[in-house]
Amino acid sequence: MTMTHSDIRHPVNPDAGCAAVGPAHDVRGPGLRAHRRRTAMAAAREVFVAHGYHGARMDEISALAGMSKPTLYSYFPGKLDLYLAVLQHYLDWMVAGVRDALAADVGHRERVHRAVAVYFDFVDEDAGGHVLVFESPVPSEPCVEWRVRNAMNECAVLVGAQLRAAGAAGFTADACAWGLVGASHLAARHWLDAGRPIPKNEAVDTAVALCWNGLSAVDRVSSSPTRRSA
């Protein structure tokens, strides 16, 4: 199985690469190939979200993309290759969003706020993409599981690095980082599943308040004497 992600690495937003793509018109050469890949990925995203991985058919994807099946297979050798390309697009967007949020020249609390907001933006702007990432119909496929876990780990590593810079100890920073990433993802999904019962900014503020109160106690936890049972 051959996979390349060079044309979808570090997208600016979740639509870049998987949204509806216009006609090629005067696109030629390497640009045409990239355009056709994006067109195929946009069509595949719609079909995967609508029918799931197992219910998706390559002939339906090729028809929606406006290309023949042989042409589609020339870009993606199989359905799994196409699914992985779409999946990786969203994973890259998520990681890039967290990285940018934490790189902002603001205080620690605002960085936390921006990082949490990434997950809410993810589910709010493209719920279908979120389903493909976190509710994959093929989670037992090793290459799918690895990509999702690797992306979550990248996010946690980025958060952990910020906590270390703020003075948290090694394992404490890692544990809090995974807690922040996990809480953000679950809170955002609950907000979406509940039908967006409150404005997104209020939902983000609520999640941040929980995370920040926990993170602000890191110094006290780290400096307290360790109690060992007899």
Secondary structure, 3 states (H helix, E strand, C coil): CCCCCCCCCCCCCCCCCCCCCCCCCCCCHHHHHHHHHHHHHHHHHHHHHHHHHHHCCHHHHHHHHCCCHHHHHHHCCCHHHHHHHHHHHHHHHHHHHHHHHHHCCCCHHHHHHHHHHHHHHHHHHCHHHHHHHHCCCCCCCHHHHHHHHHHHHHHHHHHHHHHHHCCCCHHHHHHHHHHHHHHHHHHHHHHHHCCCCCCHHHHHHHHHHHHHHHHCCHHHHHHCCCCCCC
